[in-house]
Amino acid sequence: MLLTALAEAIIPNGALAEAAIARAAAVEALVELFKRYDVEGRGVEALDALDSAGIAATMQHFVAAYINGRLVNALSIKIEEEALSAQHAVRLERDIKEFVMQTVRLDFGEQDLARLDWNTPEAAKLIDRIVFDGFRLLEVAR
C-alpha cells in the first residue's frame, strides 16, 4: 500500500523513535481514511470508491501526522529540559499541529502524492523543511 511505501521511505535505518513515529502516523492516516469512507459501517468494499482526491488527502494526513509526531517528540524533550507549564505545552502542541497541517496542505497541495517518489532527495527536502520550520517555532516559543 502507498502508506507502507511512504513510511519505509521516511524511516531512517536504526532510528527506533523515527520508526515508531512513522508507524503511528500511518495508523492515524488509515484510521482517518476508514472514517472518511465509512469502512466500519459499509465494509472494506467502501474503499472501492477511493479516488485520487481520497489518496491525496490520506497521504497529506500521513505526512502531517509524521511531521507533527517528530515535533511533538521534540516538544516533550523541551518540556523536560525547560519545565514548561502544562498549559503552555498544550497550547504549543495545538499550535504546532495547526502549523503542520496548514503547511502540508500548502506545500503538498499541488503535488500528486500518490505518484511522488518518496525515495528522492527532493521529497525528503520537502518534509525536512517543514520539520525545520517547526523546530524554529519551538525555539521561539518560550
C-alpha positions in Angstrom: 0.0 0.0 0.0 1.1 3.6 -0.6 1.3 4.4 3.2 3.7 1.5 3.7 5.9 2.6 0.9 5.9 6.1 2.2 6.7 5.0 5.8 9.6 2.8 4.6 11.0 5.8 2.6 10.8 8.2 5.5 12.0 5.8 8.3 15.8 6.1 8.7 17.6 2.8 9.3 18.1 2.1 13.0 16.1 5.1 14.2 13.6 3.5 16.6 11.9 6.7 17.6 11.5 7.7 14.0 10.1 4.3 13.1 7.6 4.5 15.9 6.5 8.0 14.8 6.1 6.8 11.2 4.1 3.8 12.2 1.8 5.9 14.4 1.4 8.4 11.5 0.4 5.5 9.1 -2.1 4.2 11.6 -3.6 7.6 12.1 -3.9 8.2 8.4 -5.5 4.8 7.9 -8.0 5.4 10.7 -8.9 8.8 9.0 -9.2 7.0 5.6 -11.5 4.4 7.1 -13.7 7.0 8.8 -13.9 9.1 5.6 -15.1 6.1 3.6 -17.2 4.6 6.5 -15.4 1.2 6.3 -16.8 0.2 9.7 -20.3 0.7 8.5 -20.0 -0.3 4.8 -17.2 -2.8 5.0 -13.9 -2.8 3.2 -15.7 -2.6 -0.2 -16.3 1.1 0.6 -12.7 1.6 -0.3 -13.6 0.8 -3.9 -14.7 4.4 -4.1 -11.2 5.6 -3.2 -10.2 8.1 -5.8 -7.1 10.3 -6.4 -8.6 13.0 -4.1 -9.0 10.5 -1.3 -5.5 9.2 -1.8 -4.1 12.7 -1.8 -6.0 13.5 1.4 -4.8 10.3 3.1 -1.2 11.0 2.1 -1.3 14.6 3.3 -2.7 13.3 6.6 0.1 10.8 6.9 2.8 13.4 6.1 1.3 15.9 8.5 1.0 13.2 11.3 4.6 12.1 10.7 6.0 15.7 10.9 3.7 16.5 13.9 4.9 13.4 15.7 8.6 14.4 15.2 7.8 17.9 16.5 5.8 16.7 19.5 8.6 14.3 20.4 11.0 17.4 20.4 8.4 19.3 22.4 8.4 16.6 25.1 12.1 16.9 25.4 11.8 20.7 25.6 9.2 20.3 28.4 11.6 18.1 30.4 14.6 20.4 29.9 12.8 23.8 30.4 9.9 22.7 32.7 7.2 24.4 30.6 3.9 24.6 32.3 1.3 22.0 31.2 -1.0 24.8 29.9 1.8 26.3 27.8 2.8 22.9 26.5 -0.8 22.0 25.5 -1.1 25.4 23.7 2.2 24.9 21.9 1.3 21.4 20.8 -2.0 22.7 19.4 -0.2 25.5 17.6 2.4 23.0 16.1 -0.3 20.7 14.9 -2.2 23.6 13.2 1.1 24.9 11.7 2.0 21.5 10.3 -1.5 20.8 8.8 -1.6 24.1 7.1 1.9 23.9 5.8 1.5 20.4 4.4 -1.7 21.5 2.7 0.1 24.4 1.1 3.3 22.7 0.2 1.9 19.4 -0.9 -1.5 20.6 -2.3 -0.3 20.8 -5.9 1.8 17.6 -5.7 0.5 14.2 -6.8 1.4 12.5 -3.6 0.4 9.1 -4.9 3.0 9.3 -7.7 5.7 11.2 -5.8 8.9 9.1 -5.4 9.4 9.4 -1.7 13.0 8.0 -2.0 14.3 11.1 -3.8 16.2 13.9 -2.1 13.5 16.3 -3.2 10.8 14.5 -1.3 13.0 14.4 1.8 13.7 18.1 1.5 10.0 18.9 1.4 9.5 17.1 4.7 12.7 18.3 6.3 11.9 21.9 5.5 8.6 21.7 7.4 10.3 19.9 10.3 13.0 22.6 10.4 10.4 25.4 10.4 8.6 23.5 13.2 11.8 23.3 15.2 12.2 27.1 14.7 8.6 27.5 16.0 9.6 25.5 19.1 12.7 27.6 19.7 10.9 31.0 19.6 8.0 29.6 21.8 9.3 30.1 25.3 
